Amino acid sequence: MGDRVKYVLFLLVFACVLQSAEIRAEGVQARYLENGGSATVLELLVEDPPPSSVIVMQQIPSGVRIQKAAPAYMKYDARKGQVKWLFRRPASGVKLIRMQYEKPLAGGGATAVIRCKSPVTGKLMTLTVP
């Protein structure tokens, strides 16, 4: 097989993986249950053993005002549209991060980047949830 064909096949497989509704790494899985309109709900599944901490950063359109968030966020930069949470010593199980906006989101909704260390190897992992 030629290099170009291998590259195209790799891109197709990678695209299929990205379109998966659930993103996972060692110890953590994530997906959006709702992502559009005036609300987003991000589901985190923390596996056993859990990582020592989990950082969640959601990117929303700049200028969007958050009406309420549960749990409360740690930091919010409205100009950049970045909302951050830090979960120290999370227990295993499902965690929901809910945000309600004053007005419906324009475009495709929020995206999330989740960072944690592998509970097995200690290696830093980054998950991107489209």
C-alpha positions in Angstrom: 0.0 0.0 0.0 1.3 3.4 -0.9 2.0 6.1 1.8 -0.8 8.3 0.5 -3.3 5.5 0.8 -2.1 4.7 4.3 -2.4 8.4 5.2 -6.0 8.6 3.8 -7.0 5.4 5.7 -5.5 6.8 8.9 -7.5 10.1 8.5 -10.7 8.2 7.9 -10.2 6.0 11.0 -9.2 9.1 13.1 -12.3 11.0 11.9 -14.6 8.1 12.9 -13.0 8.0 16.3 -13.6 11.7 16.8 -17.2 11.4 15.8 -17.8 8.9 18.6 -20.2 10.2 21.1 -18.0 9.2 24.0 -14.4 10.1 24.5 -12.2 8.2 26.9 -8.8 8.0 28.5 -7.5 5.8 31.3 -9.7 6.6 34.3 -12.1 9.1 32.7 -14.8 9.1 30.0 -16.7 12.1 28.8 -19.6 13.1 26.4 -22.1 15.8 26.0 -25.7 14.7 26.9 -27.0 18.1 25.8 -25.0 20.7 23.8 -27.0 23.5 22.2 -29.8 25.9 22.6 -29.6 27.5 26.0 -27.9 24.7 27.9 -25.1 22.2 28.0 -24.7 19.1 30.0 -21.3 17.4 30.1 -21.2 13.9 31.6 -17.9 12.7 33.2 -17.6 9.1 34.1 -14.7 8.7 36.6 -13.6 5.1 36.7 -12.0 3.1 39.6 -9.3 3.8 40.4 -9.9 7.5 39.9 -7.2 10.0 38.9 -6.0 12.3 41.7 -7.6 15.3 40.0 -9.5 16.3 36.9 -9.4 19.7 35.2 -12.3 20.5 32.8 -12.2 23.5 30.5 -15.2 24.3 28.4 -15.1 26.7 25.5 -18.3 28.6 24.7 -18.8 31.4 22.3 -17.2 34.6 23.6 -19.6 37.1 25.2 -22.1 34.4 26.2 -23.5 35.0 29.7 -23.9 32.0 32.0 -27.1 32.2 34.0 -26.2 29.3 36.2 -23.7 26.5 36.5 -23.6 23.3 38.6 -21.2 22.6 40.1 -19.9 26.1 40.4 -17.0 26.8 38.1 -13.6 27.8 39.4 -12.8 30.4 36.7 -14.8 32.1 33.9 -13.3 34.4 31.2 -16.4 35.8 29.3 -14.1 37.6 26.8 -12.4 34.4 25.8 -15.4 32.1 26.5 -13.5 29.8 28.8 -15.0 28.1 31.8 -12.9 26.0 34.1 -13.5 23.4 36.9 -11.0 21.6 39.1 -12.1 18.4 40.8 -9.6 17.3 43.5 -9.7 13.6 44.5 -12.9 12.8 42.6 -14.8 9.8 43.7 -15.6 7.1 41.1 -18.9 7.5 39.4 -20.9 9.9 37.1 -20.5 13.7 37.4 -22.6 16.1 35.4 -21.5 19.6 34.6 -24.5 21.7 33.7 -24.6 25.3 32.3 -27.6 27.3 31.6 -27.2 30.4 29.4 -29.1 33.7 29.2 -29.5 33.3 25.5 -29.2 30.3 23.2 -25.8 29.4 21.9 -25.0 30.4 18.4 -23.2 27.8 16.2 -22.3 24.3 17.3 -22.4 24.6 21.1 -19.6 24.1 23.6 -16.4 22.0 23.4 -14.5 20.6 26.3 -10.9 19.8 27.1 -10.3 17.5 30.1 -6.9 17.0 31.7 -5.9 14.4 34.3 -3.1 12.1 35.2 -3.5 8.4 34.6 -4.2 6.7 37.9 -2.0 3.8 36.7 1.0 5.4 35.1 0.9 9.0 36.3 1.1 10.1 32.6 -0.7 13.4 31.8 -3.7 12.8 29.6 -5.8 15.3 27.6 -9.2 14.5 26.2 -11.1 16.7 23.7 -14.9 16.5 23.6 -16.3 18.0 20.5 
